[in-house]
Amino acid sequence: MLGMASCSEDFEVAAPYKDVTVVYGIWDKDDTAHYVRIQKAFLDEKKSALDMSKVSDSSYYNNISVVVREISAAKQIIRTLPLEKIPDLAKEGYQKDPPANDQGFFQNPNNGYKVKTQLDSNKTYRLVITNNLTGNVDSSEIPIVGTIYTRTLMLGYEMFFARSSSKFALNIEKTANAKYYEVIIRFNYTDLNVVTNDSTKRHVDMTLGRILATGESLRLEVVNSQFYSFLAESIGPPPNSNIRRKMGYVDFLLYAGSNELYQYELVSNGQGGITNDQIRPVFTNIKGANTVGLMASRSHNFYLNYNIAAQTIDSLIKNPVTSPLNIIK
């Protein structure tokens, strides 16, 4: 019997065709418009997946209704808002990724759904997708992450990391419905050509790290020497001897993510490599038959245009790690 089973060629790689709905949306309370992509996954035992990928009807529904319901803390529906179908998200600033090679995946249409409203972190929002042909209803309910703040960055604050052995610290205030926080420091600088007087503005982004929402006050610490190493590696020596670097303002980009987004990243990052011996589960928080996807929320807050202290500029010029950058005052 084992020998007969090993010789069988009746195994079907693809099951008979059926709709599998894929939903993706990450909403931010500080945005004025909120988008969600709703598509079909396609796999058919009688058709080529490469051929199907070239036809938009294989990926989009023409017969669904999409609404979002705002729900109070007492679980009462406050209002129901319809989502508008957007034929081309590129016109809204969301360009579809080009094909990775010559497989010819379709580029248009680039559909999505949009609602314009002010989100409230004291309420939850339930996305409801109804297939008007089958009657199937898919839904997902998400909390909204509140705006992220820090009291460290006051007006007139200067970026100071002159002593490489000391630490830079940033305190973040805990916000509603956030599972984790991330901080990025953007170093703006200008390449100056002392011969042609041409100048080019550039920047490099350093991720300070991620912290989980475990306390009322959240603190990120970085040893100052890490800034020197980062700038040396990210900016690198000038392309020729005519280039001088002038450091500009520093921006702090703060982000907070919901538990749904955190769990999605955990599952995605835990899929394993080529030597992995099992298929890991796919994270989804969409309820419904034959439906997978992610609805999550995040928030952001940008603290912009902070000076680098003069003493720190001197250290960048003199420090052996960063002196090859040709930084000037």
C-alpha positions as CSV (number, residue, x, y, z in Angstrom):
1,M,0.0,0.0,0.0
2,L,2.9,2.4,0.8
3,G,4.4,1.7,-2.6
4,M,1.1,2.3,-4.4
5,A,0.7,5.6,-2.5
6,S,4.2,6.8,-3.4
7,C,3.5,6.3,-7.1
8,S,0.2,8.0,-7.3
9,E,0.0,11.1,-9.5
10,D,-3.6,12.1,-8.6
11,F,-2.5,14.8,-6.1
12,E,-4.2,18.1,-7.0
13,V,-1.9,21.1,-6.4
14,A,-4.8,23.5,-6.8
15,A,-8.3,23.0,-5.4
16,P,-11.4,24.0,-7.4
17,Y,-11.7,27.7,-7.7
18,K,-13.4,29.7,-4.9
19,D,-13.3,33.3,-3.7
20,V,-10.9,34.1,-0.9
21,T,-11.2,37.7,0.2
22,V,-8.0,39.5,1.3
23,V,-8.4,42.7,3.3
24,Y,-5.7,45.2,4.3
25,G,-5.9,48.6,6.1
26,I,-3.9,50.5,8.7
27,W,-5.8,53.6,9.9
28,D,-4.3,56.6,11.7
29,K,-6.4,59.0,13.7
30,D,-4.3,61.9,12.6
31,D,-5.2,61.3,8.9
32,T,-8.3,63.0,7.4
33,A,-9.0,60.1,5.0
34,H,-8.7,56.4,5.6
35,Y,-8.2,53.6,3.1
36,V,-8.6,49.9,2.8
37,R,-7.8,47.5,0.0
38,I,-10.1,44.6,-0.6
39,Q,-9.1,41.9,-3.2
40,K,-9.6,38.3,-4.2
41,A,-6.9,35.7,-3.9
42,F,-6.9,33.5,-7.0
43,L,-6.0,29.9,-7.5
44,D,-7.8,27.6,-10.0
45,E,-6.9,24.0,-10.9
46,K,-8.0,24.7,-14.5
47,K,-6.2,28.0,-15.2
48,S,-2.7,29.4,-15.0
49,A,-2.1,31.7,-12.0
50,L,0.2,33.7,-14.2
51,D,-2.5,34.2,-16.7
52,M,-5.0,35.1,-14.0
53,S,-2.6,37.7,-12.5
54,K,-2.9,39.7,-15.7
55,V,-6.7,40.1,-15.5
56,S,-8.0,42.6,-12.9
57,D,-11.3,40.6,-12.6
58,S,-9.2,37.9,-10.9
59,S,-8.3,40.3,-8.1
60,Y,-11.2,42.7,-7.6
61,Y,-14.9,42.4,-6.7
62,N,-17.5,44.4,-8.5
63,N,-20.4,43.4,-6.2
64,I,-19.5,44.3,-2.6
65,S,-20.7,47.0,-0.2
66,V,-18.3,48.4,2.4
67,V,-19.2,50.4,5.5
68,V,-17.6,51.3,8.8
69,R,-19.5,51.5,12.1
70,E,-18.4,53.7,14.9
71,I,-19.0,52.0,18.2
72,S,-19.1,53.6,21.7
73,A,-17.4,52.3,24.8
74,A,-20.9,51.0,25.8
75,K,-21.0,48.9,22.6
76,Q,-23.6,51.1,20.9
77,I,-23.4,51.9,17.2
78,I,-23.1,55.7,17.0
79,R,-23.1,56.0,13.2
80,T,-22.5,54.0,10.0
81,L,-20.4,55.5,7.2
82,P,-20.2,54.1,3.6
83,L,-16.7,53.7,2.1
84,E,-16.3,55.2,-1.4
85,K,-14.8,52.9,-4.1
86,I,-11.6,54.5,-5.5
87,P,-10.8,53.3,-9.0
88,D,-7.2,54.4,-8.9
89,L,-5.4,54.8,-5.6
90,A,-2.4,56.3,-7.4
91,K,-4.4,59.5,-7.7
92,E,-4.8,59.5,-3.9
93,G,-1.0,59.1,-3.5
94,Y,-0.8,55.3,-3.2
95,Q,1.0,54.0,-6.2
96,K,0.8,50.2,-6.9
97,D,4.2,48.5,-6.8
98,P,5.5,47.6,-10.3
99,P,5.9,43.9,-11.3
100,A,9.1,42.4,-9.9
101,N,9.9,41.0,-13.3
102,D,8.3,40.3,-16.7
103,Q,5.3,38.3,-15.4
104,G,3.0,41.1,-16.5
105,F,0.8,41.6,-13.4
106,F,-1.9,44.2,-14.2
107,Q,-1.2,47.8,-13.0
108,N,-4.7,49.2,-13.6
109,P,-7.2,49.4,-12.1
110,N,-5.6,50.0,-8.7
111,N,-8.8,49.9,-6.6
112,G,-9.4,50.7,-3.0
113,Y,-12.0,52.0,-0.6
114,K,-12.0,55.3,1.3
115,V,-13.8,57.1,4.1
116,K,-13.2,60.7,5.3
117,T,-13.9,61.1,9.0
118,Q,-12.2,62.0,12.2
119,L,-11.4,58.9,14.2
120,D,-11.7,58.8,18.0
121,S,-9.4,56.7,20.2
122,N,-12.2,56.4,22.8
123,K,-14.3,54.4,20.3
124,T,-13.8,51.3,18.2
125,Y,-14.5,50.9,14.5
126,R,-16.0,47.9,12.7
127,L,-15.4,47.4,9.0
128,V,-18.2,45.5,7.4
129,I,-17.9,44.0,3.9
130,T,-21.0,42.5,2.3
131,N,-20.9,40.4,-0.9
132,N,-24.1,41.4,-2.7
133,L,-24.2,38.2,-4.7
134,T,-23.5,35.6,-2.1
135,G,-24.7,37.4,1.0
136,N,-21.4,36.7,2.8
137,V,-20.5,39.3,5.4
138,D,-16.9,39.8,6.6
139,S,-16.0,42.2,9.4
140,S,-13.2,43.4,11.6
141,E,-13.4,45.6,14.7
142,I,-10.3,47.6,15.7
143,P,-9.4,50.1,18.5
144,I,-7.8,53.4,17.4
145,V,-4.3,54.3,18.8
146,G,-4.2,57.7,20.4
147,T,-1.6,60.3,19.4
148,I,1.9,59.7,20.6
149,Y,3.7,62.3,22.7
150,T,7.0,63.0,24.4
151,R,7.8,65.6,27.0
152,T,11.5,65.4,26.4
153,L,11.5,67.5,23.2
154,M,10.6,71.0,24.3
155,L,10.8,74.2,22.3
156,G,14.4,75.3,22.0
157,Y,15.7,71.8,22.6
158,E,19.2,71.0,21.1
159,M,20.5,67.6,20.1
160,F,23.4,67.1,22.4
161,F,25.6,64.0,22.2
162,A,29.2,65.4,22.5
163,R,30.5,62.9,25.1
164,S,30.4,59.5,23.4
165,S,30.3,57.6,26.8
166,S,27.1,59.3,28.0
167,K,23.5,58.4,26.9
168,F,20.8,60.2,25.0
169,A,17.3,59.5,26.6
170,L,13.8,60.0,25.3
171,N,10.7,59.6,27.4
172,I,7.4,58.7,25.6
173,E,4.0,59.1,27.1
174,K,1.7,56.1,27.1
175,T,-1.2,56.5,24.7
176,A,-4.5,54.8,24.3
177,N,-4.6,51.4,22.6
178,A,-0.9,51.3,21.7
179,K,0.9,48.0,22.0
180,Y,4.4,49.3,21.0
181,Y,6.3,52.5,20.2
182,E,9.1,53.3,17.7
183,V,11.3,56.4,17.4
184,I,13.3,57.4,14.4
185,I,15.8,60.2,14.4
186,R,16.3,61.9,11.0
187,F,19.6,63.7,10.5
188,N,19.4,66.4,7.8
189,Y,22.6,67.6,6.2
190,T,23.8,69.3,3.0
191,D,26.5,68.3,0.6
192,L,28.4,71.5,-0.4
193,N,30.7,71.6,-3.4
194,V,33.3,74.2,-2.5
195,V,34.4,74.5,-6.2
196,T,31.1,74.7,-8.0
197,N,29.0,76.1,-5.0
198,D,26.4,73.4,-5.8
199,S,24.5,72.1,-2.8
200,T,22.4,69.0,-2.3
201,K,20.1,68.4,0.7
202,R,20.2,64.8,2.1
203,H,19.1,62.9,5.2
204,V,19.7,59.6,7.0
205,D,17.3,57.9,9.4
206,M,18.3,56.1,12.5
207,T,15.9,53.9,14.3
208,L,16.3,54.3,18.1
209,G,14.4,51.1,18.8
210,R,11.0,49.6,19.7
211,I,9.5,49.5,23.2
212,L,6.4,47.7,24.4
213,A,3.6,49.5,26.3
214,T,4.5,48.1,29.7
215,G,4.4,51.2,31.9
216,E,3.0,54.7,32.2
217,S,6.3,56.3,31.1
218,L,8.4,54.7,28.4
219,R,12.1,55.4,28.0
220,L,14.5,54.9,25.2
221,E,18.2,55.2,25.8
222,V,21.1,55.2,23.3
223,V,24.8,55.5,24.1
224,N,26.0,58.6,22.3
225,S,28.8,56.6,20.6
226,Q,26.1,54.8,18.5
227,F,25.2,58.1,16.8
228,Y,28.8,58.6,15.7
229,S,29.0,55.1,14.3
230,F,25.6,55.4,12.6
231,L,26.5,58.7,10.9
232,A,29.9,57.4,9.8
233,E,28.3,54.3,8.2
234,S,25.2,56.0,6.8
235,I,26.6,59.1,5.3
236,G,30.1,57.8,4.5
237,P,33.1,59.7,3.1
238,P,32.3,62.3,0.4
239,P,32.5,61.2,-3.2
240,N,35.3,63.6,-3.9
241,S,37.6,66.1,-2.1
242,N,35.5,69.1,-3.1
243,I,32.5,68.0,-0.9
244,R,32.0,69.4,2.6
245,R,29.1,68.4,4.8
246,K,27.1,70.8,6.8
247,M,24.8,69.3,9.5
248,G,21.2,70.7,9.5
249,Y,18.2,70.2,11.7
250,V,17.3,67.0,13.5
251,D,13.8,65.6,13.3
252,F,12.2,63.1,15.7
253,L,9.6,60.8,14.1
254,L,7.4,59.0,16.7
255,Y,5.1,56.1,15.9
256,A,2.7,53.9,17.9
257,G,1.1,50.7,16.7
258,S,-2.0,48.7,17.8
259,N,-1.9,45.1,19.1
260,E,-3.2,43.9,15.8
261,L,-0.3,45.4,13.9
262,Y,2.2,44.0,16.5
263,Q,0.8,40.5,16.3
264,Y,0.8,40.6,12.5
265,E,4.5,41.5,12.5
266,L,5.3,38.8,15.0
267,V,3.7,36.1,12.8
268,S,5.2,37.5,9.6
269,N,8.7,37.7,11.0
270,G,8.4,34.2,12.5
271,Q,7.8,32.4,9.2
272,G,11.3,30.9,9.1
273,G,13.7,30.5,6.2
274,I,14.4,27.9,3.5
275,T,15.3,25.3,6.1
276,N,12.1,25.7,8.1
277,D,10.2,22.4,8.4
278,Q,6.7,23.6,8.7
279,I,4.2,26.1,7.3
280,R,3.4,28.8,10.0
281,P,-0.1,30.2,10.4
282,V,-1.1,33.4,8.7
283,F,-2.2,36.1,11.0
284,T,-5.7,37.5,10.3
285,N,-8.2,39.5,12.4
286,I,-10.9,39.5,9.7
287,K,-14.0,37.5,10.7
288,G,-15.8,35.6,7.9
289,A,-15.7,32.6,5.7
290,N,-12.7,32.3,3.3
291,T,-11.4,35.7,4.4
292,V,-7.9,36.7,5.6
293,G,-6.3,40.1,6.2
294,L,-5.3,42.8,8.6
295,M,-7.2,45.8,9.9
296,A,-5.0,47.8,12.4
297,S,-4.3,51.3,13.6
298,R,-1.3,53.4,14.3
299,S,-0.5,57.0,15.2
300,H,2.4,59.3,14.5
301,N,3.8,62.6,15.8
302,F,6.7,64.4,14.3
303,Y,9.0,66.8,16.3
304,L,10.8,68.8,13.7
305,N,13.7,71.2,13.2
306,Y,15.9,70.8,16.3
307,N,19.4,72.2,16.3
308,I,22.5,70.2,16.9
309,A,24.5,71.8,19.7
310,A,27.7,73.6,18.7
311,Q,29.7,71.4,21.0
312,T,28.3,68.3,19.3
313,I,29.3,69.7,15.9
314,D,32.8,70.2,17.1
315,S,32.8,66.6,18.3
316,L,31.6,65.3,14.9
317,I,34.4,67.3,13.2
318,K,37.2,66.1,15.6
319,N,36.0,62.5,16.5
320,P,38.1,59.9,14.6
321,V,34.9,58.0,13.7
322,T,33.2,60.9,12.0
323,S,36.1,63.1,10.9
324,P,36.2,61.4,7.4
325,L,32.8,62.8,6.7
326,N,34.3,66.3,6.1
327,I,31.7,68.0,8.4
328,I,32.1,71.8,8.7
329,K,30.5,74.4,10.9
